[in-house]
């Protein structure tokens, strides 16, 4: 069997990419017929994604740079790495809270602009410091919108700093809810959270429902002098509303990872160049996790941490396995089983799971899968992608 190719669109840590065994895989930025793509933040919406692609692995949490709906229609499974960079983001949120509380951005700018000898500086410094009097965080309230891997870690750290923590997440998973400290007070709306928070931090994906989550109405609801922290995505805030909030002093500061032309030089904006996940540890964690997930999918068809297909795991008991991505419509299993029987293949084991409009089926059969068998399954209406997986070595 020829080597399977992996196209890498951004720098992905080698501790991850070298987990593709060289005897079976070729990993590079120039490969012509990739079976999978690894990506970090490269925008893929306008990219011609080769028809050979079976999987896309995002080394990170956010997947708004990937055309997921189009990939679902092709039966391409998109993976991300939830939690792998959460500690890195949490540490930067913490830095943002402290920088905003102590006016560190404007204070550094003030010092950078001073002129004169040491004696002169010392006079100006002592006189100028009154403009940068800050606040301390114990007893202040942090509101966290989104209590996934990052939000949960931010909550823990804030509690340890003596802050009160409010949390809002209508989509919280059972696992995340188990991990969350009982000291996090649950609120039932973004509005309720905003009204009572001194610091507000956003940890939601950018989807239609979260676009401009922070708008003029919500800025209006904030406490006077609140701090807004956004390490999620630029689009979750309405830029004009936040600038107006800063100009009217309703907002003490806006800390973000997404500088824009208008925001970057505002005196009360602390803007970083999308550094949330940029630590050696996070880059290594994401690379290892994404490679393991993509490789398991290409080698065995098992799916974990996909954003568009269900989690599916079936241990391999037979050498011959077929993986079918299909639309979640009635009688799909019946039709696939009939197709197998028609070509004389005996099904040894089978699993089928669905998620929304998508479904996925794995079949272990007792003998080699012919082109005719694949063609029969492909011909079923609603089947999106069919793969014969590499033969398992006994
Ligand atoms: C994420 O969504 O996890 C981050 O944007 C990751 C990154 O910086 O690559």
Boltz pocket constraint, residues with backbone or C-beta under 6 A from the ligand:
constraints:
  - pocket:
      binder: B
      contacts: [[A, 40], [A, 41], [A, 59], [A, 60], [A, 61], [A, 62], [A, 63], [A, 85], [A, 232], [A, 274], [A, 275], [A, 276], [A, 277], [A, 278]]
      max_distance: 6.0
